[in-house]
Amino acid sequence: MSGVPSGFEGRGRARGHAQGSIERVVTVGEGLAVFRSGPDEQLWRAEQVTVGTGGAEANVAMTLAHLGVPVVWAGRVAADSLARRVVRELRAEGVTVRTVVDPDRPTGLLVKDVRADGRTAVSYHRAGCAGSALTAADVDALDLDLAPGTLVHVTGITGCLSDSAAEAVRHLVTRAREAGALVSFDVNHRPRLWGDRPAAEAHRELAAAADLVVASFDEVPFLVGPSFEVDTRASGLEQAELAADALAGAGHRHVVVTAGAAGAFAIDGGDRALSVAHEIDVVDTVGAGDAFVGGYLAGWARGEVLTGRLRLASLSGAAACRHAGDWEGAVDLDGLGEGPGSGGDPVIR
């Protein structure tokens, strides 16, 4: 793929994806404390707030743990009470935790505020936080098992927090490749985090190293360049299929492309499948994409066929939307309908 550093060219995409070959998942990222007001109360006048845990990789890890997949979450954490809560909550949900403790920086914070119109406004307070100071040396110090049978999952979020965090993610992926582990990459592009900085090269570099690439259809141009443009006339699932074909045409053998409430489309080698989103009453969509990814990775680890992976992913993502927390809904799949959903996104990002 053009524009990709030579050290990562074509690696994972040429390899087969043996079913049932994943024994454990390892993910490295930023753990966030989450503050949210009640469902009918704006933050500025709330007398109480709920404190929880978030962060893309942490959400994926907790989804995997509840689906029975051994999973390790690792990262640089603060020495404060919020970090203690993040670590405790991850462990309580069945995740193995590995940390490097930073005594000088605070825990990053995600704040959810219910607006007067009922929608949720999300803000982040993570500048100078412990997670953003992650380094390549931290990755080595975390003592991660990257042997064959391991799937290393990374996202486009951690690497954009700082130059050192970007280097840490690249170092992790390089080590994983050298050790024979599989790699999955969720683009998870966040415009507010990237600001005016160019993101395409960083996303392409990680995608080129991955055995699985997950992206929303509007993130695919970051990976394939101007050769793909979103067709606004097409339906959501049609756009997802077109985007998946564009990624496959660029050399990625295993891809999942999401289309929000419409569903998702996946390609793994010669197999192709789509899933239609489940019909639910949406409370909060923050964390739903992470739950979707966790469900898909769990299905892959179980040796499910492509349609089975997508079904578990869709169920997990829908379940996450039924709860105001980032991950709490994803661990309960009971009672989900089978019909398509078309509700709008109640969150302003």
C-alpha positions, 0 to 999 in steps of 0.5 A: 500500500502506498504511503506505508512505512516499509517495516509494516508492509503487507505483513498480516494481510497475506496470512491466513486466519485459522479459526480457533487460533486465538487463546488470549487477547492483549490490549494496551490503552488509556483508562478513563474515569467517567462522570455522568449525571442522571438521565433527567438532570443536567450536570450543572445542577446535579447534586450527585454524579455517577462515577464509572470506567471508560476508554476504548481498549478497556471497554473492549476488554470488559466485553471480551471478559464477559464473553469468556475470552481471556484478556489482558488490559495494560497501560500507564495509570496515575497514582490517584483514586480514580486510577485505583477505581479504573483498575479495580473495575477492570479486575472485577469484570474479569480482566487481567490488568498490567500497569505502569504507575505514573506518580506525577500525572492524573487520570484522564476524565470523560464527562457525560452531560444530559442536555435540556433536549435529552441528548448527551454531550460528551467532553474529555479532560485528558491533556497531560494525563497518565495514559497519554504519557505511555512510552515504548519502555512502558510496553516492555515493562508491562511483561505482556505475553505475545506468543502465538495464540495471542491477539493484540488489539490496538486502536487509533485513539491511544496513538494520537494522545502523544508522540510517545504513545504513538511510538508505544503502539507502534512498538507493541505492534512490532513486538507482536509481529515478531513474536507471532501474535495476531494483530487487530486494529480499530481505526476509531478516529476522533477528530477532536483528538487529532485536531489539525494534525494529519491522521491518514499516515498513522492509521495506514501504518497500523492497518498495514500491520494488522490481520484484522482492520475495523473501520466505519465506512467514513473512516475508510478514506484514511486507509485507501486515500482518494480512491474511495469516496463515500457515496451519500446516495447509497444506503448505510449497508451498501456504503459499508460493503463498498468500503469493505471492497475498497479495503480488500482491493487495497490488500486487506484480507480481513475487514469489518466496516460498520455503518452505525445503526444500519449494521456492518459488512465483513470480508475474511478472505473469500467469505463475505457477510453482513449484519443488520443492527438490532432494534432497541431503545437507545439510551447512550451510544458511547462505547457501543462501537467498542462493544461491537469490536469486543463481540466480533473478537470474541466470535473470532476467538471462539472459531465462529464463522463470519456470520456468527462473529457479526451476529455476536458483535451486533448483539454486543453493540446493541446491548451497550446502547441500552445503558448510560455507562460506557461498557455496563450494557454490553455485558448483558445480552438478554432480551435483545430483539432480532429486528433492524433498528433505525434510531438516531444517535443521541450523543453529540461528540 
